[in-house]
Amino acid sequence: MTLQLLSLTLAYDDTRFFGSVMFTDPAHPDDKSATVLVDHADEPPWFRLTNVDPTAQDPTAPAMAEADRIMRFLLRYTPDRIGRTQADFPQP
């Protein structure tokens, strides 16, 4: 399954954040969008993901895997937004 990013919304304060990532399936544009909620966590990887679809909580579900990849990318390049440093986000 190939997903296309539809929307990414994050709200920050000095050390915490929350938001959502929405995806659409270009092969099925009329289907309901996949939505993953993002919340701050106090330990690596510094965020929690929850799929709005209760049957798709598996981290390997396409929307969960893509949301994880996006969040790791964003936080690696903006760690100061959540009170972290580059050392908290080692390169793979």
VONUMI-526869 format. One record per residue (C-alpha): x, y, z. Coordinates in Angstrom, 1 decimal. Example, Ala and Ser with C-alpha at 12.3 -4.5 7.8 and 13.67 -1.06 7.14 Angstrom:
# VONUMI-526869
x, y, z
12.3, -4.5, 7.8
13.7, -1.1, 7.1
END
This chain:
# VONUMI-526869
x, y, z
0.0, 0.0, 0.0
1.3, 3.4, -0.9
0.2, 6.3, 1.2
0.2, 10.0, 0.4
0.5, 12.6, 3.2
-2.7, 14.5, 3.4
-2.1, 16.6, 6.6
0.4, 17.0, 9.4
-0.5, 19.1, 12.4
1.7, 19.5, 15.5
1.2, 21.8, 18.4
4.2, 22.5, 20.6
4.8, 24.2, 24.0
8.3, 24.4, 25.6
8.8, 20.6, 26.0
5.7, 18.8, 24.8
3.7, 18.4, 21.7
0.7, 16.6, 20.2
-1.0, 16.4, 16.8
-2.0, 14.1, 14.0
-0.8, 12.8, 10.7
-3.4, 12.0, 8.0
-2.8, 9.9, 4.9
-4.8, 9.1, 1.9
-4.4, 6.0, -0.4
-4.0, 7.4, -4.0
-5.3, 4.1, -5.4
-8.5, 4.5, -3.4
-9.0, 8.3, -3.0
-12.7, 8.0, -1.9
-11.8, 5.8, 1.1
-11.6, 7.2, 4.6
-8.3, 8.8, 5.4
-5.9, 7.0, 7.7
-5.3, 9.1, 10.8
-2.5, 8.6, 13.4
-2.5, 10.7, 16.6
0.9, 11.9, 17.9
1.6, 12.6, 21.6
4.7, 13.5, 23.6
6.5, 10.7, 25.5
9.1, 11.1, 28.3
11.4, 8.4, 26.9
12.8, 7.5, 23.4
11.7, 7.9, 20.7
10.0, 10.9, 22.6
6.6, 10.4, 21.0
3.7, 7.9, 21.0
1.5, 7.0, 18.1
-2.1, 5.9, 18.2
-4.0, 5.0, 15.1
-7.6, 6.2, 15.1
-8.5, 2.8, 13.5
-8.4, 0.5, 16.6
-7.7, -2.5, 14.3
-4.5, -0.8, 12.9
-2.4, -0.3, 16.1
0.4, -2.6, 14.9
3.6, -0.5, 14.4
4.0, -2.2, 11.0
0.6, -0.9, 9.7
1.3, 1.4, 6.8
0.0, 4.6, 8.4
1.7, 3.8, 11.7
5.1, 3.1, 10.0
4.9, 6.2, 7.9
3.9, 8.4, 10.9
6.8, 7.0, 12.8
9.2, 7.8, 10.0
7.9, 11.3, 9.7
8.1, 12.0, 13.4
11.7, 10.6, 13.7
12.7, 12.9, 10.8
11.1, 16.0, 12.2
12.4, 15.5, 15.7
15.9, 14.7, 14.5
16.1, 18.1, 12.8
14.2, 20.1, 15.4
15.0, 18.5, 18.8
15.1, 21.9, 20.5
11.4, 22.3, 19.9
10.8, 19.6, 22.6
13.7, 20.4, 24.9
16.0, 17.8, 23.5
19.4, 17.8, 21.7
20.7, 16.1, 18.6
22.3, 13.4, 20.8
18.7, 12.3, 21.7
18.2, 11.4, 18.0
21.1, 9.3, 16.7
21.3, 8.8, 13.0
20.2, 5.3, 11.9
END
